């Protein structure tokens, strides 16, 4: 399950994937925020009969793309291959010291494999030897932007709630007495009306959209780009931006002192190789 860990004000401490296992829950958080996340969770344990274990002895390799599961199945045992073929999207299963999940951060099908750190280099070399190419963080960032996936510290953070981050769908409001940290703040925001929303932008002219560029919406107000880049798939510059709630389908972005028209779209541009705009 994809969700957000909130503070009392409804701000996003981090977004994460949570797996229910027979022994408890497995949480996969962002690597850059791991220390902060662990400290926050530790501070919230209180009198709960729960043990929080940081799995620092584990590593994770993400193998992404429409052929990822088939290619990985060719490199592992027949039993492990069968497990991989049975996985449904967002499902994860233990297999000995490995935890294999059908998740990712690229908008494509794929696997995230958690395994003992001492085995990671060997498995990585096997992947490369089989012709599965490594990918850099820059390329992954382009893919997640094309898919409209938030990046912590840019599109989401403690300064903004899920309601203004295209994450309202991840909040379980029912039952009404379900208690979670930040609920009161989110209910107040929902009742009063969220002032901003996260949208997609497409630049129809030449240029590149970048984070922190100002977005101007005629007769409504201003917003800001949170993530932006050139999309190789679309051959256009795209962005995620937080803009006033009343924003419709047109806006302008300031690039080097000049204003350029942009099209406002749903915050997802490409998924599973298909154009969505």
C-alpha positions as CSV (number, residue, x, y, z in Angstrom):
1,X,0.0,0.0,0.0
2,X,1.3,3.5,-0.9
3,X,0.7,6.1,1.7
4,X,2.1,9.1,3.6
5,X,3.4,9.4,7.1
6,X,2.0,12.6,8.5
7,X,2.8,15.0,11.4
8,X,0.2,16.6,13.6
9,X,-0.3,19.5,11.1
10,X,-1.0,17.1,8.3
11,X,2.4,17.7,6.7
12,X,4.1,14.8,4.9
13,X,7.1,13.5,6.8
14,X,7.6,11.0,4.1
15,X,5.8,8.9,1.5
16,X,6.3,5.1,1.6
17,X,5.1,1.7,0.7
18,X,3.8,-0.5,3.5
19,X,3.6,-4.3,3.2
20,X,1.5,-6.5,5.5
21,X,3.4,-9.7,6.4
22,X,2.6,-12.6,8.6
23,X,5.0,-11.2,11.2
24,X,4.0,-7.5,11.0
25,X,4.6,-4.7,8.6
26,X,7.5,-3.9,6.3
27,X,7.9,-0.2,5.5
28,X,10.0,1.0,2.6
29,X,10.8,4.7,3.0
30,X,13.0,7.0,1.0
31,X,16.7,6.4,1.5
32,X,17.5,10.1,2.1
33,X,14.9,10.4,4.8
34,X,15.5,7.1,6.5
35,X,17.2,8.4,9.7
36,X,14.5,11.1,10.2
37,X,11.7,8.6,9.5
38,X,13.1,6.1,12.0
39,X,13.4,8.8,14.7
40,X,9.9,10.0,14.1
41,X,8.4,6.5,14.3
42,X,10.5,5.7,17.4
43,X,9.1,8.8,19.1
44,X,5.5,7.7,18.4
45,X,5.8,4.2,19.8
46,X,4.6,5.2,23.3
47,X,3.1,2.3,25.1
48,X,2.3,0.3,22.0
49,X,3.5,-3.3,22.2
50,X,5.6,-3.1,19.0
51,X,9.2,-3.4,18.0
52,X,10.7,-1.2,15.4
53,X,13.6,-2.8,13.5
54,X,15.8,-1.0,11.0
55,X,17.0,-3.5,8.4
56,X,20.3,-1.9,7.7
57,X,21.8,-5.3,6.7
58,X,19.5,-5.3,3.6
59,X,20.0,-3.7,0.2
60,X,17.4,-3.1,-2.5
61,X,17.7,-3.4,-6.3
62,X,14.9,-2.0,-8.5
63,X,14.5,-3.7,-11.9
64,X,12.0,-1.8,-14.0
65,X,10.4,-2.1,-17.4
66,X,7.7,-4.2,-19.2
67,X,10.1,-7.2,-19.5
68,X,11.5,-6.9,-16.0
69,X,9.7,-9.9,-14.4
70,X,10.4,-12.1,-17.4
71,X,14.1,-11.3,-17.4
72,X,14.5,-11.7,-13.7
73,X,12.6,-15.0,-13.8
74,X,15.3,-16.3,-16.2
75,X,18.1,-15.6,-13.7
76,X,16.6,-17.1,-10.5
77,X,15.5,-20.6,-9.4
78,X,12.3,-22.1,-10.8
79,X,10.6,-21.7,-7.4
80,X,11.6,-18.1,-7.2
81,X,10.5,-17.5,-10.8
82,X,7.1,-19.0,-10.0
83,X,6.8,-16.6,-7.1
84,X,7.6,-13.6,-9.3
85,X,5.1,-14.6,-11.9
86,X,2.4,-14.8,-9.2
87,X,2.9,-11.4,-7.9
88,X,0.2,-8.8,-8.4
89,X,0.9,-5.0,-8.6
90,X,1.9,-3.6,-5.2
91,X,2.2,-7.1,-3.8
92,X,5.3,-8.3,-2.0
93,X,6.3,-11.7,-0.7
94,X,9.1,-13.2,1.4
95,X,11.4,-15.8,-0.2
96,X,14.0,-16.9,2.3
97,X,16.3,-13.9,2.9
98,X,14.8,-12.1,-0.1
99,X,11.7,-9.9,-0.2
100,X,10.4,-9.5,-3.7
101,X,7.8,-6.8,-4.5
102,X,6.0,-5.8,-7.7
103,X,6.5,-2.1,-7.2
104,X,8.6,0.7,-8.6
105,X,9.2,4.4,-9.2
106,X,9.2,4.6,-13.0
107,X,5.6,4.2,-14.1
108,X,6.4,0.9,-15.6
109,X,5.9,-2.7,-14.4
110,X,8.9,-4.1,-12.5
111,X,10.3,-5.5,-9.3
112,X,12.0,-4.1,-6.2
113,X,14.1,-6.8,-4.6
114,X,15.3,-6.5,-1.0
115,X,18.1,-8.9,-0.3
116,X,21.1,-9.3,2.1
117,X,23.6,-6.5,1.4
118,X,26.4,-9.0,0.9
119,X,24.5,-10.6,-1.9
120,X,23.6,-7.4,-3.7
121,X,26.9,-6.9,-5.7
122,X,26.8,-10.5,-7.0
123,X,23.2,-10.2,-8.1
124,X,23.9,-6.8,-9.6
125,X,26.7,-8.3,-11.7
126,X,24.4,-11.1,-12.8
127,X,21.9,-8.5,-14.0
128,X,24.5,-6.6,-15.9
129,X,25.9,-9.8,-17.3
130,X,22.4,-10.7,-18.6
131,X,22.2,-7.5,-20.5
132,X,20.1,-5.6,-18.0
133,X,21.5,-2.1,-18.1
134,X,22.0,0.0,-14.9
135,X,20.1,3.3,-14.8
136,X,21.2,6.6,-13.2
137,X,19.2,8.6,-10.8
138,X,18.8,11.3,-13.4
139,X,17.1,8.9,-15.8
140,X,14.9,7.5,-13.0
141,X,13.9,11.1,-12.1
142,X,12.8,11.7,-15.7
143,X,10.7,8.5,-15.7
144,X,9.0,9.2,-12.4
145,X,8.2,12.7,-13.6
146,X,6.7,11.4,-16.8
147,X,4.6,9.0,-14.6
148,X,3.5,11.9,-12.4
149,X,5.0,10.5,-9.3
150,X,5.9,12.8,-6.4
151,X,9.5,13.4,-5.2
152,X,9.9,14.0,-1.5
153,X,11.5,17.4,-0.8
154,X,10.2,18.8,-4.1
155,X,6.6,17.9,-4.8
156,X,5.8,16.9,-1.2
157,X,7.2,17.7,2.3
158,X,6.3,18.7,5.8
159,X,5.2,22.1,4.5
160,X,2.3,20.7,2.5
161,X,-0.5,18.3,3.0
162,X,-1.5,15.3,0.8
163,X,-4.7,17.2,-0.2
164,X,-2.5,19.7,-2.0
165,X,-0.2,17.0,-3.4
166,X,-2.5,14.8,-5.5
167,X,-2.4,12.3,-2.7
168,X,-5.9,12.6,-1.3
169,X,-6.7,9.1,-2.8
170,X,-4.1,7.6,-0.4
171,X,-6.0,8.7,2.7
172,X,-8.4,6.2,4.4
173,X,-11.1,8.4,5.9
174,X,-13.4,5.5,6.9
175,X,-14.5,4.5,9.4
176,X,-15.1,8.0,10.7
177,X,-13.6,7.2,14.1
178,X,-10.4,5.9,12.5
179,X,-7.6,7.8,14.3
180,X,-4.3,8.7,12.6
181,X,-1.8,11.4,13.2
182,X,-2.7,14.5,11.2
183,X,-6.4,13.6,10.7
184,X,-7.7,16.6,12.6
185,X,-5.6,19.0,10.5
186,X,-6.6,17.3,7.2
187,X,-10.3,17.4,8.1
188,X,-10.1,21.1,8.8
189,X,-8.4,21.7,5.5
190,X,-10.9,19.6,3.7
191,X,-13.8,21.5,5.3
192,X,-12.3,24.9,4.6
193,X,-11.3,24.0,1.1
194,X,-7.7,23.3,-0.1
195,X,-6.2,26.5,-1.6
196,X,-3.8,24.8,-4.0
197,X,-3.6,21.6,-6.0
198,X,-0.8,19.7,-7.8
199,X,-1.2,19.6,-11.6
200,X,0.8,18.7,-14.7
201,X,2.1,21.3,-17.1
202,X,3.1,20.9,-20.8
203,X,5.1,23.5,-22.5
204,X,4.1,23.7,-26.2
205,X,7.0,25.9,-27.2
206,X,10.7,25.5,-27.0
207,X,12.2,25.7,-23.6
208,X,12.6,23.7,-20.4
209,X,10.4,23.8,-17.3
210,X,12.4,23.7,-14.0
211,X,11.6,23.6,-10.3
212,X,10.8,26.9,-8.7
213,X,9.7,28.7,-11.8
214,X,6.7,30.9,-11.2
215,X,3.3,29.8,-12.7
216,X,0.8,32.6,-13.4
217,X,-2.9,32.0,-13.8
218,X,-4.8,34.9,-15.3
219,X,-7.2,36.6,-12.9
220,X,-6.6,33.8,-10.3
221,X,-3.1,34.0,-8.9
222,X,0.3,32.4,-8.9
223,X,1.8,29.0,-8.2
224,X,5.2,27.3,-8.5
225,X,6.7,24.5,-10.4
226,X,7.8,21.7,-8.1
227,X,9.5,19.4,-10.6
228,X,10.3,20.0,-14.3
229,X,12.3,18.5,-17.1
230,X,12.3,17.6,-20.8
231,X,10.4,14.5,-21.5
232,X,12.2,12.2,-24.0
233,X,9.0,10.2,-24.5
234,X,6.8,13.2,-25.4
235,X,9.6,15.4,-26.9
236,X,8.2,18.2,-24.8
237,X,9.0,19.9,-21.5
238,X,6.8,18.9,-18.7
239,X,6.4,19.7,-15.0
240,X,4.5,19.2,-11.8
241,X,3.3,22.5,-10.3
242,X,1.3,23.6,-7.3
243,X,-1.3,26.1,-8.4
244,X,-4.4,27.8,-7.1
245,X,-7.4,25.4,-6.9
246,X,-9.4,27.4,-9.4
247,X,-6.8,26.9,-12.2
248,X,-8.4,25.5,-15.3
249,X,-6.5,24.4,-18.5
250,X,-4.2,27.3,-19.3
251,X,-1.4,29.1,-17.4
252,X,1.9,30.9,-18.0
253,X,5.4,30.1,-16.8
254,X,8.2,32.6,-16.4
255,X,11.4,31.4,-18.0
256,X,14.4,33.7,-17.9
257,X,12.2,36.8,-17.5
258,X,9.7,35.9,-20.3
259,X,6.3,34.4,-19.9
260,X,5.4,31.2,-21.9
261,X,2.0,29.6,-22.3
262,X,1.6,26.1,-20.8
263,X,-1.2,23.6,-20.9
264,X,-2.6,22.4,-17.6
265,X,-3.2,18.6,-17.5
266,X,-3.7,15.8,-15.0
267,X,-0.4,15.1,-13.1
268,X,0.5,12.0,-15.1
269,X,2.0,12.1,-18.6
270,X,3.1,8.6,-19.4
271,X,2.3,5.2,-17.9
272,X,3.3,1.8,-19.1
273,X,4.7,3.3,-22.2
274,X,1.4,5.0,-23.2
275,X,1.0,8.8,-23.5
276,X,-1.8,10.1,-21.3
277,X,-2.0,13.7,-22.5
